[in-house]
């Protein structure tokens, strides 16, 4: 009798906790190729990551601070915040404590011998914004009032199938009423893994097939070539600085190839730092097998070759299996580092339409924190122009997305006339059309998106990299359907659209969101990079080459500024747009080309590739969504961040108001310790 009374009591409590207003969270933006296979094994251990809801007042205050300290006309320009100051602003310790207590005290009878089971809290970030916990599938099902299934993504991407990486996810989950207000998201529950896009394009090898005529190059791109093209007088970076490349999937790098690359081009020999244990001692595969090193070798060889002596980090985050989204996992790890690398490169991407809102928002929040700390993140803008490509169903052949609906009414777009960007401010109207599919994380406002150019390899001026003109890839660019257009970008984008719409030859076809975050921000050469793979040089193409090169430029610039007692350049986008609007002449304007074609890796049917669409943009004087502001070398970068022309900009960003004591305290702390030993 007592037993049944207790059961009845627990049922009442359970009805209270999960009934009423507790909202059920449904599976987010599931790709068509994400196939449910079977129920997950009940006793299998599964890691869940709890994203604690930040202090919303502090988060908004941080946004305003970043607007202020990244604006070149501000009196607080480049007075970046410390790790602890950022944490103090946005931390929500009460929510962290409540979620932790709930996890550690809520039990189920799920163990194999029917004993009590509670989740094991394995890790908490320093400021408590993320909690990792593991338990059996059975336990999570009881906690979340759901069922977990094994899913497999059968969509083919580059050289591997995601079907080789089964993941365990639920169709929905629920949280108790007393816990739901404390959490922003619960990862590894309803989020499908990202469909990663092809990152690099391999064209030739010393012993492989001859280059196609269209890809022939008079001058292969090397460190020395880049030094001459972009006026680098020294590759010596400060040994007190660090820089990183983000890697995922099953990508390795070869320390022996890195050493041979350095020896071949007479560079300083310095090994890379490996985070994630993806340094392989086995010869890299050159035929699509394992270990795959093409992207990893490209990234680490050029970032370390251009900015030598700095600590170059190969930062690997696994994807698939039980892991969370690799983009969130990486940026959370970086943002949880007290002294993160001040320059970072991301060559990996996924279409926004394949991403989940919770993942993109979480990434953007962490990118905001890093921006506040003076950290630069360079991201490849993509290699398939504005249309982009995908693998339909179980197909092994990519298709250009020319004719696919990209309107605001598309269910895979987050921005609609009623909900606004990411569920935020309401927009005036939607849009209609087809063939525009933006890349993430290039579309994130707090990263610098880097496109690709071509031409100098033939001794010609830089033009937009275009596959139909022999560039193999087409510089990615366009407008986000999730992130709103930042204030520092709005006048520039409006000017481009006016100029483009003035002529029928340059008017872009309908189908893009003119109010979204526009990208890229700039571009660098992206063709025929000589990369050492398995002891031989191969030629590689893509914005995945441009991004780590620009990250190395930032490290060299920070080296010079550090020697002069100046802070790191940090979040540079407002400065780039300020200089461009003021017609400073600092950029090498790229005014020729377009991004209407997919790469040569996306075959035409019938006939040879590449596929070209009516959707896309044309390069024009000034900024454009093909090559951004154009390219700029080291002398231009140095002048940009030491020039009085920046202070004359009419846009000053959103002025931060002294609404609390946070800034007064933070500014005092920053002025006392900024750029002393704590920062380097």
C-alpha positions as CSV (number, residue, x, y, z in Angstrom):
1,X,0.0,0.0,0.0
2,X,2.8,2.5,0.9
3,X,4.6,1.6,-2.3
4,X,1.5,2.4,-4.4
5,X,1.0,5.7,-2.5
6,X,4.6,6.6,-3.5
7,X,4.0,5.7,-7.1
8,X,0.9,7.8,-7.2
9,X,2.7,10.7,-5.6
10,X,5.5,10.4,-8.2
11,X,3.0,10.3,-11.0
12,X,1.4,13.6,-9.7
13,X,4.9,15.2,-9.5
14,X,5.7,14.0,-13.0
15,X,2.5,15.3,-14.4
16,X,3.3,18.7,-12.8
17,X,6.8,18.8,-14.1
18,X,6.1,17.8,-17.7
19,X,2.5,19.0,-18.1
20,X,1.1,22.4,-18.7
21,X,3.4,24.8,-20.5
22,X,6.5,22.7,-21.0
23,X,7.3,22.9,-24.7
24,X,8.2,19.9,-26.7
25,X,11.3,20.4,-28.9
26,X,11.0,18.8,-32.3
27,X,13.8,17.4,-34.5
28,X,15.5,20.4,-36.2
29,X,15.8,20.8,-40.0
30,X,16.3,17.1,-40.7
31,X,17.9,16.5,-44.1
32,X,16.0,14.2,-46.5
33,X,19.0,11.8,-46.5
34,X,19.0,11.5,-42.7
35,X,17.4,8.0,-42.4
36,X,16.0,6.4,-39.3
37,X,17.3,2.8,-39.0
38,X,16.2,1.3,-35.7
39,X,15.8,2.0,-32.0
40,X,19.0,2.8,-30.1
41,X,20.3,0.1,-27.8
42,X,18.9,0.9,-24.3
43,X,22.1,0.4,-22.3
44,X,24.4,2.2,-24.8
45,X,26.1,5.2,-23.2
46,X,25.3,8.5,-24.9
47,X,26.7,12.0,-24.3
48,X,24.4,15.0,-24.2
49,X,25.5,18.6,-24.1
50,X,23.4,21.2,-22.3
51,X,23.7,24.7,-23.5
52,X,22.8,26.9,-20.5
53,X,20.8,30.0,-21.3
54,X,23.2,33.0,-21.0
55,X,22.5,36.1,-19.0
56,X,20.4,37.9,-21.7
57,X,21.1,41.4,-20.3
58,X,24.8,40.7,-20.2
59,X,24.8,39.2,-23.7
60,X,23.1,42.2,-25.2
61,X,25.6,44.4,-23.3
62,X,28.4,42.4,-24.8
63,X,27.0,42.9,-28.3
64,X,26.9,46.6,-27.8
65,X,30.5,46.6,-26.4
66,X,31.7,44.7,-29.5
67,X,30.0,47.2,-31.8
68,X,31.8,49.9,-29.9
69,X,35.3,48.5,-29.5
70,X,35.5,47.3,-33.1
71,X,34.4,50.6,-34.5
72,X,37.4,52.6,-35.7
73,X,35.8,55.9,-34.8
74,X,35.3,54.9,-31.1
75,X,37.4,56.2,-28.3
76,X,37.5,52.6,-27.1
77,X,38.7,51.1,-30.4
78,X,40.5,47.8,-30.0
79,X,40.3,47.8,-26.2
80,X,39.4,44.1,-26.2
81,X,38.0,42.4,-23.1
82,X,39.6,39.7,-21.1
83,X,38.4,36.1,-20.9
84,X,37.2,36.6,-17.3
85,X,35.4,39.9,-18.1
86,X,33.5,38.3,-21.0
87,X,32.6,35.3,-18.8
88,X,31.3,37.6,-16.0
89,X,29.1,39.4,-18.4
90,X,27.2,36.5,-19.9
91,X,27.5,33.7,-17.3
92,X,24.3,32.4,-15.7
93,X,25.6,30.6,-12.6
94,X,22.2,30.1,-11.1
95,X,21.0,28.2,-14.2
96,X,24.2,26.2,-14.4
97,X,23.7,25.1,-10.7
98,X,20.0,24.2,-11.2
99,X,20.7,22.1,-14.3
100,X,23.6,20.3,-12.7
101,X,21.6,19.5,-9.6
102,X,18.7,18.2,-11.7
103,X,21.2,15.9,-13.6
104,X,22.9,14.6,-10.5
105,X,19.8,13.9,-8.5
106,X,17.2,12.6,-11.0
107,X,17.5,8.9,-11.3
108,X,15.9,6.1,-13.2
109,X,16.0,2.3,-13.0
110,X,17.8,1.7,-16.3
111,X,21.0,-0.1,-15.4
112,X,21.4,-3.7,-16.5
113,X,21.0,-5.0,-12.9
114,X,18.0,-2.6,-12.4
115,X,19.8,-0.4,-9.9
116,X,19.4,3.4,-9.7
117,X,21.1,5.4,-12.5
118,X,21.9,9.1,-12.6
119,X,23.6,11.0,-15.4
120,X,27.4,11.5,-15.0
121,X,28.3,15.2,-15.3
122,X,31.6,14.8,-17.1
123,X,32.6,18.4,-17.9
124,X,31.5,22.0,-17.3
125,X,33.0,25.0,-19.1
126,X,34.8,27.4,-17.0
127,X,31.9,29.9,-17.0
128,X,29.2,27.3,-16.8
129,X,27.7,27.9,-20.2
130,X,28.0,24.3,-21.3
131,X,27.6,21.0,-19.4
132,X,28.5,17.6,-20.8
133,X,26.8,14.6,-19.3
134,X,26.6,10.9,-20.1
135,X,24.1,8.2,-19.3
136,X,22.4,5.2,-20.9
137,X,20.0,5.8,-23.8
138,X,17.3,4.4,-21.5
139,X,18.0,7.1,-18.8
140,X,17.8,9.9,-21.4
141,X,14.6,8.6,-22.8
142,X,13.0,8.7,-19.3
143,X,14.4,12.2,-18.6
144,X,13.4,13.7,-21.9
145,X,10.1,11.7,-22.4
146,X,11.2,10.5,-25.8
147,X,12.7,7.6,-27.7
148,X,16.2,7.6,-29.4
149,X,16.8,6.0,-32.7
150,X,19.9,5.2,-34.7
151,X,20.1,7.4,-37.8
152,X,22.3,7.3,-40.8
153,X,22.9,10.0,-43.3
154,X,23.1,8.4,-46.7
155,X,24.0,11.6,-48.6
156,X,27.4,11.3,-50.2
157,X,29.9,14.2,-49.6
158,X,33.3,14.4,-51.1
159,X,35.2,11.1,-50.6
160,X,33.2,9.5,-47.8
161,X,29.6,8.6,-46.9
162,X,28.1,9.9,-43.7
163,X,26.3,6.5,-43.5
164,X,29.6,5.3,-42.2
165,X,29.0,7.4,-39.1
166,X,25.7,6.4,-37.4
167,X,24.3,8.8,-34.9
168,X,21.7,8.5,-32.2
169,X,19.0,11.1,-32.1
170,X,15.4,11.6,-31.0
171,X,12.4,12.9,-32.9
172,X,11.6,15.2,-30.0
173,X,12.3,15.9,-26.3
174,X,10.6,17.6,-23.4
175,X,12.1,19.2,-20.3
176,X,10.6,19.7,-16.8
177,X,9.0,23.1,-16.3
178,X,11.5,24.0,-13.7
179,X,14.5,23.2,-16.0
180,X,13.3,24.5,-19.4
181,X,13.9,28.2,-18.6
182,X,17.5,27.5,-17.7
183,X,18.5,26.0,-21.1
184,X,19.0,27.4,-24.5
185,X,19.5,24.0,-26.2
186,X,20.2,20.3,-25.5
187,X,22.6,19.0,-28.2
188,X,22.9,15.4,-29.4
189,X,19.2,15.0,-29.0
190,X,17.2,16.4,-32.0
191,X,19.9,18.0,-34.1
192,X,21.0,16.2,-37.3
193,X,24.7,16.3,-38.0
194,X,25.8,18.9,-40.6
195,X,26.2,17.8,-44.2
196,X,29.8,18.9,-44.8
197,X,30.6,20.4,-48.1
198,X,33.6,19.6,-50.2
199,X,36.6,21.6,-49.0
200,X,39.3,21.4,-51.5
201,X,39.8,20.6,-55.2
202,X,42.7,18.4,-56.2
203,X,43.9,18.9,-59.8
204,X,47.3,17.4,-60.3
205,X,50.2,15.5,-58.9
206,X,53.8,14.9,-59.9
207,X,53.0,11.5,-61.2
208,X,49.3,11.8,-61.9
209,X,47.4,12.7,-65.0
210,X,48.4,15.9,-66.8
211,X,46.6,19.1,-65.9
212,X,43.6,19.9,-68.1
213,X,44.4,22.8,-70.4
214,X,42.0,25.1,-68.6
215,X,43.8,24.5,-65.2
216,X,47.3,25.0,-66.6
217,X,49.3,27.6,-64.5
218,X,52.3,29.5,-65.4
219,X,53.3,30.1,-61.8
220,X,52.2,27.5,-59.2
221,X,51.3,29.2,-55.9
222,X,53.9,28.7,-53.1
223,X,54.8,30.6,-50.0
224,X,57.4,32.6,-52.0
225,X,54.8,33.4,-54.7
226,X,52.4,34.7,-52.0
227,X,55.2,36.7,-50.4
228,X,55.8,38.5,-53.7
229,X,52.1,38.9,-54.7
230,X,51.1,40.3,-51.3
231,X,54.3,42.2,-50.4
232,X,55.3,40.1,-47.4
233,X,58.8,41.2,-46.6
234,X,59.1,38.8,-43.7
235,X,57.5,35.5,-42.6
236,X,58.8,35.8,-39.1
237,X,56.0,35.8,-36.6
238,X,56.2,36.2,-32.8
239,X,56.8,32.9,-31.0
240,X,54.5,34.3,-28.3
241,X,51.5,34.1,-30.7
242,X,49.4,31.2,-31.7
243,X,47.2,30.5,-34.7
244,X,44.9,27.6,-35.5
245,X,43.2,25.7,-38.3
246,X,39.9,23.9,-37.6
247,X,39.5,20.4,-39.0
248,X,36.9,17.7,-38.7
249,X,35.4,14.5,-40.3
250,X,38.3,12.1,-40.7
251,X,40.9,14.6,-41.8
252,X,44.5,14.1,-40.8
253,X,47.7,16.0,-41.3
254,X,51.2,14.5,-41.8
255,X,54.1,15.9,-39.7
256,X,56.5,14.3,-42.2
257,X,54.8,16.0,-45.1
258,X,54.9,19.3,-43.2
259,X,58.7,18.9,-42.6
260,X,59.3,18.0,-46.2
261,X,57.2,21.0,-47.4
262,X,59.3,23.3,-45.1
263,X,62.6,21.8,-46.4
264,X,61.5,22.0,-50.1
265,X,60.7,25.7,-49.9
266,X,63.5,26.5,-47.4
267,X,61.2,27.6,-44.6
268,X,61.9,27.5,-40.9
269,X,61.3,24.0,-39.6
270,X,58.8,24.0,-36.8
271,X,56.3,21.2,-36.0
272,X,52.6,21.8,-35.6
273,X,50.7,21.4,-32.4
274,X,48.1,18.7,-32.6
275,X,44.8,18.9,-30.7
276,X,42.6,15.9,-31.3
277,X,45.2,13.4,-32.1
278,X,45.0,13.6,-35.9
279,X,48.7,13.7,-36.7
280,X,49.3,10.6,-38.8
281,X,52.6,8.7,-39.0
282,X,51.2,6.6,-41.9
283,X,51.6,7.8,-45.5
284,X,48.6,9.9,-46.6
285,X,46.3,8.4,-49.1
286,X,46.3,10.0,-52.6
287,X,43.3,8.0,-53.8
288,X,40.5,8.9,-51.5
289,X,41.3,6.4,-48.8
290,X,42.5,6.7,-45.3
291,X,44.3,8.6,-43.9
292,X,43.0,11.6,-45.9
293,X,45.3,14.5,-45.5
294,X,44.7,16.9,-48.5
295,X,42.7,19.6,-46.6
296,X,44.7,19.1,-43.4
297,X,48.0,19.4,-45.1
298,X,47.0,22.4,-47.2
299,X,45.8,24.3,-44.1
300,X,48.7,23.6,-41.8
301,X,51.4,23.9,-44.4
302,X,50.4,27.4,-45.5
303,X,49.4,29.0,-42.2
304,X,52.7,27.8,-40.7
305,X,54.7,28.6,-43.8
306,X,53.5,32.2,-44.1
307,X,53.6,33.0,-40.4
308,X,56.6,31.1,-39.1
309,X,57.7,30.7,-35.5
310,X,54.1,31.3,-34.2
311,X,52.6,28.2,-32.6
312,X,50.5,26.6,-35.4
313,X,47.7,24.5,-34.0
314,X,45.9,21.7,-35.9
315,X,42.6,21.8,-33.9
316,X,40.6,18.7,-34.8
317,X,37.1,18.0,-33.6
318,X,35.4,14.7,-34.5
319,X,32.0,14.5,-36.2
320,X,29.4,11.7,-36.4
321,X,28.9,8.9,-34.0
322,X,27.8,10.4,-30.7
323,X,29.6,13.7,-31.2
324,X,27.9,17.0,-31.3
325,X,28.0,19.4,-34.2
326,X,31.7,19.9,-35.0
327,X,31.4,23.7,-35.5
328,X,29.8,24.2,-32.0
329,X,32.3,21.8,-30.4
330,X,35.3,23.6,-31.9
331,X,34.3,27.2,-31.2
332,X,33.1,26.2,-27.7
333,X,36.5,24.7,-27.0
334,X,38.3,27.8,-28.3
335,X,36.1,30.2,-26.4
336,X,36.7,28.2,-23.3
337,X,40.4,28.8,-23.6
338,X,41.7,31.6,-21.5
339,X,44.3,32.6,-24.1
340,X,42.9,31.4,-27.4
341,X,44.7,31.6,-30.7
342,X,44.3,35.2,-31.9
343,X,44.0,34.1,-35.5
344,X,42.0,31.1,-36.7
345,X,41.0,29.6,-40.1
346,X,38.0,27.5,-41.0
347,X,38.0,25.7,-44.4
348,X,34.9,23.5,-43.7
349,X,31.3,24.5,-44.2
350,X,27.7,23.4,-44.7
351,X,24.8,25.0,-46.4
352,X,22.6,27.0,-44.1
353,X,19.6,24.9,-45.2
354,X,21.3,21.8,-43.7
355,X,22.1,23.5,-40.4
356,X,19.9,23.8,-37.3
357,X,18.9,27.1,-35.7
358,X,20.3,26.1,-32.3
359,X,23.7,25.2,-33.7
360,X,24.0,28.4,-35.8
361,X,22.9,30.6,-32.8
362,X,25.3,28.8,-30.4
363,X,28.2,29.2,-32.8
364,X,27.4,32.9,-33.3
365,X,27.3,33.5,-29.5
366,X,30.7,32.0,-29.1
367,X,32.1,33.9,-32.1
368,X,30.7,37.1,-30.4
369,X,32.7,36.3,-27.2
370,X,35.9,35.7,-29.2
371,X,35.3,38.9,-31.1
372,X,35.1,40.7,-27.7
373,X,38.5,39.1,-26.8
374,X,40.2,40.4,-29.9
375,X,40.2,37.1,-31.8
376,X,40.1,36.9,-35.6
377,X,38.3,34.0,-37.4
378,X,38.8,33.7,-41.2
379,X,36.3,31.4,-42.9
380,X,36.3,30.1,-46.5
381,X,33.4,31.5,-48.4
382,X,32.8,28.3,-50.5
383,X,33.8,26.9,-53.9
384,X,30.5,26.6,-55.8
385,X,29.6,30.3,-56.3
386,X,26.2,31.7,-55.1
387,X,24.1,28.6,-56.2
388,X,26.2,25.9,-54.4
389,X,25.8,22.2,-54.9
390,X,24.5,19.2,-53.1
391,X,24.2,15.4,-53.4
392,X,20.5,14.5,-53.8
393,X,19.3,11.3,-52.1
394,X,21.8,8.5,-52.3
395,X,23.4,9.9,-55.4
396,X,27.2,9.8,-55.7
397,X,27.1,12.8,-58.1
398,X,26.8,16.4,-57.0
399,X,24.3,18.7,-58.6
400,X,24.4,22.4,-58.9
401,X,21.3,24.0,-57.2
402,X,20.4,26.3,-60.0
403,X,16.7,25.5,-60.1
404,X,16.0,24.7,-56.4
405,X,13.6,27.1,-54.6
406,X,15.5,29.5,-52.4
407,X,12.6,31.8,-51.6
408,X,11.6,32.9,-48.1
409,X,8.7,30.5,-48.2
410,X,11.1,27.5,-48.6
411,X,10.6,25.5,-45.4
412,X,14.4,25.1,-45.1
413,X,14.9,28.9,-44.8
414,X,14.6,30.3,-41.3
415,X,13.9,33.9,-42.4
416,X,10.3,34.6,-43.2
417,X,8.2,37.7,-43.4
418,X,6.5,36.7,-40.1
419,X,9.4,35.4,-38.0
420,X,12.4,37.5,-39.1
421,X,16.1,36.3,-39.0
422,X,16.5,33.3,-36.7
423,X,13.2,34.1,-35.1
424,X,14.3,37.6,-34.3
425,X,13.1,41.0,-35.6
426,X,10.2,40.9,-38.1
427,X,11.2,41.7,-41.7
428,X,9.2,43.9,-44.0
429,X,8.8,41.3,-46.7
430,X,10.0,37.9,-48.0
431,X,11.5,37.2,-51.4
432,X,11.0,34.7,-54.2
433,X,13.2,33.0,-56.7
434,X,15.7,30.1,-56.9
435,X,19.3,29.2,-57.0
436,X,20.8,31.0,-53.9
437,X,22.1,28.8,-51.0
438,X,24.4,30.5,-48.6
439,X,27.2,28.8,-46.7
440,X,27.7,28.6,-42.9
441,X,29.8,29.6,-41.0
442,X,30.9,32.1,-43.7
443,X,27.5,33.8,-43.1
444,X,28.2,34.4,-39.4
445,X,28.5,38.2,-38.7
446,X,31.5,37.7,-36.3
447,X,33.8,35.9,-38.8
448,X,35.7,37.3,-41.8
449,X,34.6,35.5,-44.9
450,X,37.4,35.0,-47.5
451,X,36.6,34.4,-51.2
452,X,39.0,33.5,-54.0
453,X,40.7,35.3,-56.9
454,X,42.7,34.1,-59.9
455,X,44.9,35.8,-62.5
456,X,48.3,36.4,-60.9
457,X,49.4,32.8,-61.6
458,X,49.4,33.9,-65.3
459,X,51.0,37.3,-64.5
460,X,47.6,39.0,-64.9
461,X,45.6,41.2,-62.5
462,X,43.4,39.5,-60.0
463,X,39.8,38.7,-61.1
464,X,37.1,36.6,-59.4
465,X,38.0,32.9,-59.4
466,X,35.6,31.3,-61.8
467,X,35.3,27.7,-62.8
468,X,34.1,28.5,-66.3
469,X,37.3,30.6,-66.9
470,X,39.7,27.9,-65.8
471,X,39.7,28.6,-62.1
472,X,38.3,25.2,-61.2
473,X,36.2,26.7,-58.4
474,X,33.9,29.7,-58.2
475,X,34.3,32.1,-55.3
476,X,31.4,31.6,-52.9
477,X,29.3,34.5,-51.9
478,X,25.7,35.7,-51.2
479,X,23.3,36.6,-48.4
480,X,22.4,34.7,-45.3
481,X,18.8,33.5,-44.7
482,X,19.5,33.3,-41.0
483,X,21.7,36.1,-39.8
484,X,20.6,39.7,-40.2
485,X,22.8,42.2,-42.0
486,X,25.0,44.0,-39.5
487,X,24.8,47.8,-39.3
488,X,28.5,48.2,-40.4
489,X,27.6,46.5,-43.6
490,X,24.2,48.0,-44.5
491,X,25.3,51.1,-46.4
492,X,27.8,49.1,-48.4
493,X,25.3,46.4,-49.5
494,X,22.7,49.0,-50.4
495,X,25.3,50.8,-52.6
496,X,26.2,47.5,-54.4
497,X,22.5,46.6,-55.0
498,X,21.9,50.1,-56.5
499,X,24.9,49.8,-58.8
500,X,24.0,46.2,-59.8
501,X,20.4,47.0,-60.5
502,X,21.4,50.0,-62.7
503,X,22.2,47.6,-65.6
504,X,20.4,44.6,-67.0
505,X,23.8,42.9,-67.4
506,X,24.6,43.0,-63.7
507,X,21.2,42.8,-62.1
508,X,21.1,39.6,-60.1
509,X,18.2,37.2,-60.6
510,X,15.7,37.0,-57.9
511,X,16.0,34.4,-55.1
512,X,18.3,35.9,-52.4
513,X,17.6,37.7,-49.2
514,X,18.9,41.3,-49.6
515,X,18.6,41.9,-45.8
516,X,20.8,39.0,-44.7
517,X,24.5,39.1,-43.7
518,X,26.3,39.5,-47.0
519,X,29.6,37.8,-47.7
520,X,32.5,37.4,-48.5
521,X,34.3,40.4,-46.9
522,X,37.5,40.1,-49.0
523,X,39.3,37.6,-51.3
524,X,42.8,36.2,-51.9
525,X,44.2,34.0,-54.7
526,X,42.8,30.5,-54.5
527,X,44.3,28.5,-57.4
528,X,47.0,25.9,-57.8
529,X,48.5,25.8,-54.3
530,X,51.5,23.5,-54.1
531,X,50.8,21.1,-51.2
532,X,53.0,18.2,-50.0
533,X,50.9,15.0,-49.7
534,X,52.5,11.6,-49.3
535,X,55.9,13.1,-50.1
536,X,54.8,14.6,-53.5
537,X,53.6,18.0,-54.5
538,X,50.0,18.3,-55.6
539,X,48.0,21.3,-56.9
540,X,45.0,22.3,-54.9
541,X,42.3,25.0,-55.5
542,X,39.7,26.6,-53.3
543,X,38.7,29.3,-50.8
544,X,40.0,26.7,-48.3
545,X,43.4,27.9,-49.4
546,X,42.5,31.6,-49.1
547,X,41.2,31.4,-45.5
548,X,44.4,30.0,-43.8
549,X,46.5,32.4,-45.9
550,X,44.6,35.4,-44.6
551,X,44.7,34.0,-41.0
552,X,48.5,33.9,-41.4
553,X,48.5,37.5,-42.6
554,X,46.7,38.4,-39.4
555,X,49.3,36.7,-37.3
556,X,52.1,38.6,-39.0
557,X,50.2,41.9,-38.5
558,X,49.6,41.1,-34.8
559,X,53.4,40.4,-34.6
560,X,54.2,43.9,-35.8
561,X,51.6,45.5,-33.6
562,X,52.7,43.6,-30.5
563,X,56.3,44.8,-31.1
564,X,54.9,48.4,-31.2
565,X,52.9,47.9,-28.0
566,X,49.6,47.8,-29.8
567,X,46.7,45.4,-29.3
568,X,45.7,42.6,-31.7
569,X,43.6,43.7,-34.7
570,X,40.9,41.3,-33.5
571,X,37.4,41.6,-35.1
572,X,38.3,43.4,-38.2
573,X,35.0,43.6,-40.2
574,X,33.9,47.1,-39.2
575,X,37.3,48.4,-40.0
576,X,37.3,46.8,-43.4
577,X,34.0,48.3,-44.3
578,X,34.9,51.7,-42.9
579,X,38.0,51.9,-45.0
580,X,36.1,50.7,-48.1
581,X,33.3,53.2,-47.7
582,X,35.9,56.0,-47.3
583,X,37.5,55.0,-50.6
584,X,40.8,54.7,-48.9
585,X,42.4,53.0,-51.9
586,X,43.8,50.3,-49.6
587,X,42.1,47.4,-51.4
588,X,43.0,45.9,-54.7
589,X,39.5,46.2,-56.1
590,X,38.5,43.1,-58.1
591,X,35.9,44.3,-60.7
592,X,35.8,41.4,-63.1
593,X,34.0,38.1,-62.9
594,X,31.0,36.5,-61.3
595,X,29.9,33.6,-59.1
596,X,27.1,32.0,-61.2
597,X,28.8,28.7,-61.8
598,X,29.5,25.7,-59.6
599,X,33.0,24.2,-59.5
600,X,34.3,21.8,-62.1
601,X,33.8,19.0,-59.5
602,X,30.0,19.4,-60.2
603,X,29.6,18.0,-63.7
604,X,27.1,19.3,-66.3
605,X,24.6,16.9,-67.7
606,X,24.9,16.4,-70.6
607,X,28.4,17.6,-71.5
608,X,31.4,18.6,-69.6
609,X,31.2,20.9,-66.5
610,X,31.0,23.3,-65.0
611,X,27.3,24.1,-64.5
612,X,26.4,27.7,-64.7
613,X,23.1,29.3,-63.5
614,X,21.2,32.4,-63.9
615,X,21.5,33.0,-60.1
616,X,24.6,34.6,-58.8
617,X,26.3,38.0,-58.6
618,X,28.7,40.1,-60.7
619,X,31.9,41.8,-59.4
620,X,31.7,45.6,-59.5
621,X,33.8,48.5,-58.3
622,X,33.8,48.5,-54.5
623,X,32.3,45.7,-52.4
624,X,30.4,42.9,-54.0
625,X,29.2,39.4,-53.0
626,X,31.8,37.7,-55.2
627,X,35.2,38.9,-53.8
628,X,34.1,41.3,-51.1
629,X,36.3,44.5,-51.1
630,X,38.9,42.6,-53.2
631,X,42.3,41.6,-52.0
632,X,44.9,43.3,-49.8
633,X,48.5,42.6,-49.0
634,X,50.6,43.1,-45.9
635,X,51.5,46.7,-46.6
636,X,47.8,47.5,-47.2
637,X,46.8,45.7,-44.0
638,X,49.5,47.5,-42.0
639,X,48.4,50.9,-43.4
640,X,44.7,50.0,-42.7
641,X,45.3,49.4,-39.0
642,X,47.6,52.3,-38.5
643,X,45.8,54.9,-40.7
644,X,44.0,58.0,-39.5
645,X,41.6,57.4,-42.4
646,X,39.7,55.0,-40.3
647,X,38.7,57.6,-37.7
648,X,36.9,59.7,-40.3
649,X,34.2,57.1,-40.9
650,X,30.7,58.4,-40.4
651,X,29.5,55.1,-39.0
652,X,30.5,54.6,-35.4
653,X,28.5,51.5,-34.5
654,X,25.9,51.2,-31.8
655,X,27.0,53.4,-29.0
656,X,27.2,51.6,-25.7
657,X,25.3,53.3,-22.9
658,X,26.4,53.2,-19.3
659,X,23.4,51.2,-18.2
660,X,25.2,49.2,-15.6
661,X,28.5,49.0,-13.7
662,X,29.9,46.2,-15.9
663,X,31.7,48.5,-18.3
664,X,33.1,50.8,-15.7
665,X,34.6,47.8,-13.9
666,X,35.7,46.0,-17.1
667,X,37.3,49.0,-18.6
668,X,39.4,49.6,-15.5
669,X,40.4,46.0,-15.5
670,X,41.3,46.0,-19.2
671,X,43.3,49.2,-19.0
672,X,45.3,47.7,-16.1
673,X,46.2,44.4,-17.6
674,X,45.5,44.6,-21.3
675,X,48.2,43.3,-23.6
676,X,50.5,42.5,-20.7
677,X,51.6,38.9,-20.0
678,X,48.0,37.6,-19.6
679,X,47.3,38.1,-23.3
680,X,50.4,36.6,-24.9
